[in-house]
Amino acid sequence: MTAHTSLPALRSPDDAEALCLMLEERLDAIETIIRDETDHLAHARLADAFALHERKALEARSYERGLNLFRENSVAMARFKPSGLERIKARQGALQATLEANLKTLQTLKTVSEGILRGVAHDVAARRTLNTYGQGGTMLTHKRPARATSLLISSKF
């Protein structure tokens, strides 16, 4: 994350290019952390993924501030037409693809975890059977009434 928090009004093509470079740096930072998070999630390293939360929030806010500066200076950017504009458009597309991959990974994890919880709930609620052998070696099945069993799920990461 760069130290830039605001830039004065753009007065030259160099100022416009500097704004583009600053936004590109912020795009790099947010995209990198989202890729790291996706990688951790895809490899079931949930604690590592959750540990990135604060940093991801900081980078997202920094990126948002950069976008706001960009919007505030849109007239000057259109006038100066810095070469960085095309790079930023391409980078925005890359960020979108990274976000989509992250979302798909999160959706997959959600589906898997719901399936696991349904399986556990089914197993907990399933009737238990007791198999014994009677005279002559025949198997007898005695059904026991289902007992309610508590299921505790921690919401802490």
N, C-alpha and C positions, 0 to 999 in steps of 0.2 A: 504494500500500500504506500503510495507516495505521500509526501508532506503537503501537497497542494490541497488547499481547502477552498480557495476561490481565486479566480483570476480577474484582473481588471478588464474593462471593456476591450474587446479586440480592436486593435488599431492597424494591424498589418497582416500580411499573409503568414509571417513567422509566428505571430500570436495565435492565429487560427491553427497552424500546424502544431504548436505547442499544446493547444487544447485537445487536438486529435490524439497526440501522443499520450497525454494524461488519461484520456478515456480508454485508450488501448491498454495501458498499464492496468487500469481497473478491471477491464474485461479479462485480461490475462489472469489476474488474481482470483476473480470470482469463478472463472471457468476451471482453473486448476483445482480449487478447493471442492467444487462440485464433482469433478472427475475423481478426486481422491475419495470423497464420500461414497460415490457410486461403486468404486472399486472395493472399498471396505465392505459395503453392504452386499455386493455380489459374492464376496468370499466369506460371508457370515461373520465378519469381524465387527459386530454391532457396537461394542464399546468404543472401538476406534472411530467408527462413523459418528457416533453420538458425541465424542470428544471434539469433533470439528464444528459443532453447532455454534459456539460463541464466535469463533473466527469467521465462519460463514456469514453470520449475521453482521459482523463488522464490515466484511468485504462487500456485502450486499448494500449496506448503507452508504459506503464509500462510492460504489458504482452508481447508486441512485443520485448522490450529490453531483457526481460527474455528469450524469445525464441531464440534471437540472441546469448545470452551467452550460451545457451544450445547447439546451433549449433556449435559455436566456440569450444566447449569442447566435441564434439561428439566422438572423438577418445578416450579420457580419460573416457567418460561415458561408452563406449563399453568395455573398459578394466576393469573398476571397477564394472560394473553391479550393481548399487545401487538398493535397493528394491523399491525406489521411482519411478523407470522407469515404473513399472506396474501400479502404482497408477496414474501416469501422463497420461498413455495411456487411462485408464478408465475415468479420468477426462476430457480428450480431447473429448471423446465420449459424455460425459454429456454436455459439452460446446456446442458441435455441435447440440445436441437435443434442448438445450435452445435457440440457435440462430435460429433454424428452427421454433420453436414456436413463437419467436419474429417476424420473417419474415411473418409467416402466419397471425399473428395479424395485422401487418402493411398492408398486402395485403387486408385483410378484411376491415380495415378502409378506405383504398383507394377506394375499390369497393363501400362501403356504401356512402362515400362522393361524389363520381362521380354520383351515383344514385340520391342523394339529389340535387346536382347542376343541373342535367338534369331535374329533376322534377320542380325545381324553374324556370329554363329557359323556360320550356314548359308552366308553369303557367303564366309567364310574357308575353310570346308571344301569348298566347291563345286569341282567339277572345272573346270579352265580349258580352253578350246578355242581353237585357233589356226585362223583362217580364212585360206586362201590360194586363189589362182586357178591352175588347171591350164591345159593346152593347150585352146584353144577357148573360154577364158573361163569354164569351169565352176568352181564353188566347191568346194574340197576342205576337209574338216574333219579336223584332226589333234587327237586328244585327248592332252593332256599328263597325266601322272600328278599326282594331287593332292599338294601339298606341305603338310606341317604348318606352320602359321604361328602364332606366339604371339599371344595376345590378352591385353593387360594392362588391368586395370580398377583404377582408384584408389579406395580406400575413404575417402579424405579428402574433406571437404566444401569 
